Amino acid sequence: MTTFPLDITIAQLNPTVGDLDGNLDKIREVRDNNLKSDLIVFPEMVLIGYPADDLLLKPNFIDEVHAKIQTLIEESKDNKPYILVGTPWKEGDELYNAALVIGDGEIQHTVFKHTLPNTGVFDEKRYFSYGGTLPNIYELKENKLGILICEDLWTKKVATHLKEQGAEILISPNGSPFHYNKVPRRQNVARQRVQETGLPLLYVNQIGGQDDLIFDGHSFMMDKNGDITHQLPAFEEYVTSSTTPTLAADLPHEESLYKAIILGLRDYIQKNGFTGILIGLSGGIDSALSAAIAADAIGADNVHCLMMPSPYTSQDSLDDAADCAKLLGVKLDTVDITKGMETFDGMLNTLINKNTTSTVFENIQSRLRGMTLMALSNETGKMVLSTGNKSEMAVGYATLYGDMCGGYNAIKDLYKGQVYALSKWRNTQGMVIPTRIITKAPSAELKPNQTDQDTLPPYEILDDILEHLIEKDMAIEDIPHDKETVLKVWKMLNSAEYKRRQSPIGAKVTPKAFGRDRRYPITNGFLKNQS
């Protein structure tokens, strides 16, 4: 095993986008607690948080960024350790994604990101100028460092150039968001660069939730043989030295997904100043898992659940919701919506046939529940947590201004099968979801004897078709299911695009989430040709 010749502090931090003072304080705290370090390496864009989106287009924001960097420069005169800080940096009329080495009262070295990602959740060409020439190496205490920012690690060009310039160590500050199976992908890419160059590598990633994105950290060091010598824990801030053995274990799949969602929800609540969470607890599995996530994220005392029965609500659902709330230790109140349904019946009786087979009166129930939750949100300052899963969001099995109400949706990017898997996993950590909620047939309970499978294929089939259509972008004829069923799902998927545009954001945990990752037009004539 080879070790780094320098004492490098690895600072896996959770910055808040736009909070320049708060982020600067985080940088200072790490710096002042590691005065013997040769170099402290922070994540990409640590000064402003990532991604900052159109904040980067505001001139006064960039001016303040430069002022904060000047503060760090001035403070570095007092025998402070050198720091490698990720920040936007303007030279002339051009704005760059930069990494600055600051020490001894000046900027010692500047690196501009050479490869600007512009796919999926990344939109860097909208904000940053191309880094131009390939970066030069930087020498610190007779050690030649090759610094490559995030995406520059994913192709061999920059690392090979740095090796040719004499680099002895590769250092990569990152803002790499999470989705399942992302960690081995990153490590495999890093190992390729190590094998190509024969150089050890330090990879420093941020953690935290930023709107729909989650950053998992998982920072690591790799020796010149491609073996991981240090690995920081996932989903938590962590600061350590390259001289200190740190080898956190990889998390099992379900635990990794669950912790990612917990972090995303917690940061969304705390960074946006909400006082707590409101959830409509129906006695079904989606709201039960959402309530468990909420309680684990911000504490059961800060979660308020509401059971809103109608004449179609079963006694089993009433009992299951009550049992779930008791197991979680969350507050549960009941508001019966029957009177509201009767009022709407009276309001609309001259306009709508009460015997209609449409979903009018089903959706009224959902919207009454949405209005009730939003009224309490206005009263308490707590945020409504929407509870629709990815399978439902995909095919439009949700009601606009009803169960789609909310400020955030923790399970928005989980297929129904994943909801069941995570519910079962969570119960292995302590029973919080009653068994019957997991075993009974899912139902919206908006009419007598209703189940989801009245209008949808079985979820195991639906989920598989959706994964082929969404994650893999496959053509209808290539999906290994009954073509009529696939075509039905395809039409539902496309027809529901207008609904998804109006849904709350949610934690991204799959490779292709609705929103930044998948941007289909609402007005979509291509659908007509698929039959």
NUGUPA-242222 format. One record per residue (C-alpha): x, y, z. Coordinates in steps of 0.5 Angstrom, whole numbers, padded with zeros to 4 digits, always signed. Example, Ala and Ser with C-alpha at 12.3 -4.5 7.8 and 13.67 -1.06 7.14 Angstrom:
<recs>
+0025-0009+0016
+0027-0002+0014
</recs>
This chain:
<recs>
+0000+0000+0000
+0003+0007-0002
+0001+0013+0002
+0001+0020+0001
+0007+0024+0002
+0003+0030+0005
-0001+0031+0011
-0008+0033+0007
-0014+0034+0011
-0020+0031+0007
-0026+0036+0008
-0033+0033+0006
-0038+0038+0008
-0045+0040+0007
-0046+0047+0004
-0052+0051+0003
-0053+0054-0004
-0052+0061-0003
-0051+0062+0004
-0044+0065+0003
-0043+0067+0010
-0045+0060+0013
-0041+0056+0008
-0035+0061+0009
-0035+0059+0017
-0035+0052+0015
-0029+0053+0011
-0026+0057+0017
-0028+0052+0022
-0024+0046+0018
-0018+0051+0017
-0017+0053+0024
-0018+0046+0027
-0013+0043+0022
-0007+0048+0023
-0002+0043+0022
-0004+0040+0015
+0000+0041+0009
-0007+0042+0005
-0014+0042+0006
-0018+0040+0000
-0026+0042+0000
-0031+0040-0005
-0033+0043-0012
-0036+0050-0011
-0036+0049-0003
-0036+0056-0002
-0043+0057-0006
-0046+0050-0005
-0048+0046-0011
-0051+0047-0016
-0053+0054-0015
-0057+0055-0022
-0058+0062-0024
-0055+0065-0018
-0049+0065-0022
-0052+0070-0027
-0053+0075-0022
-0047+0080-0022
-0048+0082-0015
-0047+0075-0012
-0041+0074-0016
-0038+0080-0013
-0040+0077-0006
-0036+0071-0008
-0030+0074-0010
-0030+0078-0003
-0031+0072+0001
-0025+0069-0003
-0021+0076-0001
-0023+0074+0006
-0020+0068+0006
-0013+0070+0002
-0013+0076+0008
-0013+0071+0013
-0008+0066+0010
-0003+0071+0012
-0003+0068+0019
+0001+0062+0018
-0006+0058+0016
-0005+0052+0012
-0006+0052+0005
-0013+0051+0003
-0016+0048-0004
-0023+0051-0005
-0028+0050-0010
-0032+0057-0012
-0034+0060-0019
-0029+0065-0021
-0029+0071-0026
-0023+0073-0030
-0025+0079-0035
-0032+0077-0038
-0031+0070-0037
-0034+0066-0031
-0031+0059-0029
-0032+0053-0025
-0025+0054-0021
-0021+0051-0015
-0016+0056-0012
-0010+0054-0008
-0010+0059-0002
-0004+0060+0002
+0001+0065+0005
-0003+0071+0003
-0005+0070-0004
-0008+0065-0009
-0002+0060-0010
-0005+0056-0016
-0012+0057-0020
-0015+0051-0024
-0021+0052-0029
-0026+0046-0030
-0024+0043-0037
-0030+0039-0038
-0037+0042-0037
-0042+0037-0036
-0049+0038-0040
-0053+0032-0039
-0058+0030-0034
-0058+0034-0028
-0052+0038-0030
-0053+0045-0034
-0046+0048-0033
-0045+0050-0040
-0051+0055-0039
-0046+0058-0033
-0039+0057-0034
-0034+0058-0040
-0030+0053-0042
-0023+0052-0038
-0019+0053-0045
-0012+0050-0044
-0011+0044-0040
-0009+0045-0033
-0002+0046-0030
+0001+0042-0024
+0002+0045-0018
+0008+0044-0013
+0007+0044-0006
+0013+0042-0001
+0016+0039-0007
+0010+0035-0009
+0007+0036-0015
+0000+0036-0015
-0005+0035-0021
-0012+0038-0019
-0018+0036-0024
-0025+0038-0022
-0031+0033-0022
-0032+0031-0029
-0025+0032-0031
-0024+0026-0028
-0029+0022-0032
-0025+0022-0038
-0018+0020-0039
-0015+0027-0042
-0014+0031-0036
-0011+0026-0032
-0006+0024-0038
-0004+0031-0039
-0003+0032-0031
+0001+0026-0031
+0005+0028-0037
+0007+0035-0034
+0010+0031-0028
+0004+0030-0023
+0005+0025-0017
-0002+0026-0014
-0008+0027-0017
-0013+0031-0013
-0021+0031-0015
-0026+0036-0011
-0033+0034-0013
-0040+0035-0013
-0043+0029-0015
-0050+0027-0014
-0053+0021-0011
-0057+0015-0015
-0057+0008-0013
-0051+0004-0016
-0047+0011-0017
-0041+0009-0012
-0038+0003-0015
-0039+0007-0022
-0035+0013-0019
-0030+0008-0016
-0029+0005-0023
-0028+0011-0026
-0023+0013-0021
-0019+0007-0022
-0019+0007-0029
-0015+0014-0028
-0010+0011-0023
-0009+0005-0028
-0008+0010-0034
-0003+0014-0030
+0000+0010-0024
-0002+0016-0019
-0005+0015-0013
-0012+0019-0012
-0016+0023-0007
-0023+0024-0009
-0027+0029-0004
-0035+0030-0005
-0040+0034-0002
-0046+0031+0002
-0053+0034+0003
-0059+0035+0000
-0060+0041-0005
-0068+0041-0007
-0069+0035-0011
-0061+0033-0011
-0058+0029-0006
-0050+0029-0005
-0047+0023-0001
-0040+0024+0000
-0037+0017+0000
-0030+0021-0001
-0024+0016-0002
-0017+0016-0003
-0014+0011-0008
-0007+0008-0008
-0003+0007-0015
-0005+0000-0015
-0013+0002-0015
-0014+0000-0008
-0018+0004-0003
-0014+0006+0003
-0019+0011+0006
-0026+0012+0005
-0031+0017+0009
-0038+0015+0011
-0044+0016+0007
-0049+0022+0008
-0045+0025+0014
-0040+0031+0014
-0034+0028+0016
-0027+0031+0016
-0020+0027+0017
-0013+0027+0015
-0010+0023+0010
-0005+0020+0015
-0011+0017+0019
-0014+0010+0017
-0021+0011+0016
-0025+0006+0012
-0032+0006+0013
-0036+0000+0010
-0040+0001+0004
-0048+0001+0006
-0053-0005+0003
-0057-0002-0002
-0064-0001+0002
-0060+0002+0007
-0056+0007+0002
-0063+0009-0001
-0066+0010+0006
-0061+0014+0008
-0060+0018+0002
-0068+0020+0002
-0067+0022+0010
-0062+0027+0008
-0065+0030+0003
-0072+0031+0007
-0068+0033+0013
-0064+0039+0009
-0070+0041+0005
-0074+0042+0012
-0068+0045+0016
-0065+0049+0010
-0072+0052+0008
-0074+0054+0015
-0080+0050+0016
-0082+0048+0023
-0085+0041+0022
-0088+0036+0017
-0096+0035+0016
-0098+0028+0012
-0104+0025+0010
-0104+0018+0014
-0109+0014+0010
-0107+0007+0012
-0103+0005+0006
-0096+0003+0005
-0094+0010+0001
-0096+0015+0007
-0094+0010+0012
-0087+0010+0009
-0087+0017+0008
-0089+0018+0016
-0083+0013+0018
-0078+0017+0013
-0081+0024+0016
-0080+0022+0023
-0073+0019+0022
-0071+0025+0019
-0073+0031+0023
-0076+0027+0030
-0083+0024+0031
-0085+0030+0035
-0084+0035+0029
-0089+0030+0025
-0096+0031+0025
-0101+0026+0021
-0108+0027+0019
-0113+0021+0018
-0118+0024+0013
-0124+0018+0012
-0129+0018+0008
-0135+0013+0007
-0131+0009+0003
-0125+0008+0008
-0125+0001+0011
-0124+0000+0019
-0118-0004+0017
-0115+0003+0014
-0117+0007+0020
-0114+0002+0025
-0107+0001+0021
-0106+0009+0021
-0107+0009+0028
-0103+0003+0029
-0097+0006+0025
-0098+0013+0028
-0097+0010+0035
-0091+0006+0033
-0088+0012+0030
-0089+0016+0036
-0092+0022+0032
-0099+0026+0033
-0105+0023+0029
-0111+0027+0029
-0118+0025+0025
-0122+0030+0020
-0128+0026+0017
-0129+0029+0010
-0136+0026+0009
-0139+0033+0010
-0135+0036+0005
-0137+0031+0000
-0144+0032+0001
-0143+0040+0001
-0140+0039-0006
-0145+0034-0008
-0150+0040-0007
-0146+0045-0010
-0145+0041-0017
-0152+0037-0017
-0155+0042-0023
-0148+0041-0027
-0146+0034-0026
-0149+0028-0026
-0148+0024-0019
-0149+0018-0023
-0143+0019-0027
-0138+0014-0028
-0132+0019-0029
-0127+0021-0023
-0131+0027-0021
-0133+0025-0014
-0127+0021-0013
-0122+0027-0014
-0127+0031-0010
-0125+0027-0004
-0117+0027-0006
-0118+0035-0006
-0122+0036+0000
-0116+0032+0003
-0111+0037+0000
-0115+0043+0002
-0115+0040+0009
-0107+0039+0010
-0106+0046+0006
-0110+0049+0011
-0106+0046+0017
-0100+0048+0013
-0102+0055+0013
-0104+0055+0021
-0098+0052+0023
-0092+0053+0018
-0091+0046+0017
-0090+0043+0010
-0094+0038+0007
-0091+0032+0005
-0094+0029-0001
-0094+0021-0001
-0094+0019-0009
-0089+0014-0011
-0086+0014-0018
-0090+0009-0021
-0096+0013-0019
-0093+0019-0022
-0091+0016-0028
-0098+0014-0030
-0102+0020-0027
-0105+0015-0022
-0105+0022-0017
-0110+0028-0017
-0108+0035-0018
-0109+0039-0012
-0111+0033-0008
-0106+0028-0006
-0101+0032-0010
-0101+0038-0006
-0094+0039-0002
-0088+0042-0002
-0084+0036-0002
-0084+0028-0004
-0079+0024+0000
-0081+0018-0004
-0083+0021-0011
-0077+0017-0015
-0078+0010-0012
-0082+0005-0016
-0088+0002-0012
-0083-0005-0011
-0078+0000-0008
-0083+0003-0003
-0085-0005-0001
-0077-0006+0000
-0076+0000+0004
-0082-0001+0008
-0079-0008+0010
-0072-0006+0011
-0074+0000+0016
-0078-0005+0020
-0072-0009+0021
-0069-0003+0024
-0075-0003+0029
-0082-0004+0027
-0086+0002+0025
-0090+0000+0019
-0096-0005+0021
-0095-0012+0018
-0102-0011+0015
-0100-0005+0011
-0095-0008+0007
-0099-0015+0006
-0106-0012+0004
-0108-0010-0003
-0106-0003-0005
-0113+0002-0006
-0114+0009-0006
-0121+0008-0003
-0125+0013-0007
-0130+0008-0008
-0133+0001-0006
-0128-0005-0007
-0123-0001-0010
-0116-0003-0011
-0110+0000-0016
-0110-0006-0020
-0117-0004-0023
-0114+0001-0027
-0107-0001-0027
-0103-0007-0029
-0100-0011-0023
-0094-0007-0020
-0089-0012-0021
-0090-0011-0029
-0092-0004-0029
-0085-0002-0025
-0081-0007-0030
-0085-0003-0036
-0083+0004-0033
-0076+0002-0032
-0075+0000-0039
-0079+0006-0042
-0076+0011-0037
-0069+0009-0035
-0067+0005-0041
-0071+0010-0046
-0073+0003-0050
-0078+0003-0056
-0085+0000-0055
-0083-0006-0059
-0077-0008-0055
-0080-0008-0048
-0081-0016-0046
-0088-0015-0044
-0095-0016-0048
-0095-0010-0053
-0102-0008-0051
-0100-0007-0044
-0094-0004-0046
-0097+0001-0050
-0103+0003-0045
-0097+0004-0040
-0093+0009-0045
-0100+0013-0047
-0101+0014-0039
-0094+0016-0038
-0094+0021-0044
-0101+0023-0042
-0099+0025-0035
-0093+0029-0036
-0097+0036-0035
-0099+0033-0028
-0092+0032-0026
-0090+0039-0028
-0094+0041-0023
-0092+0036-0017
-0087+0038-0012
-0080+0036-0012
-0077+0030-0009
-0071+0026-0007
-0067+0024-0013
-0065+0016-0012
-0065+0013-0019
-0061+0015-0025
-0067+0018-0029
-0072+0022-0024
-0077+0026-0027
-0075+0033-0027
-0068+0035-0029
-0067+0028-0032
-0073+0027-0036
-0075+0033-0040
-0081+0031-0045
-0085+0036-0048
-0092+0036-0045
-0095+0037-0052
-0092+0031-0055
-0094+0029-0062
-0090+0023-0062
-0095+0019-0058
-0100+0019-0064
-0095+0015-0068
-0094+0009-0063
-0099+0004-0064
</recs>
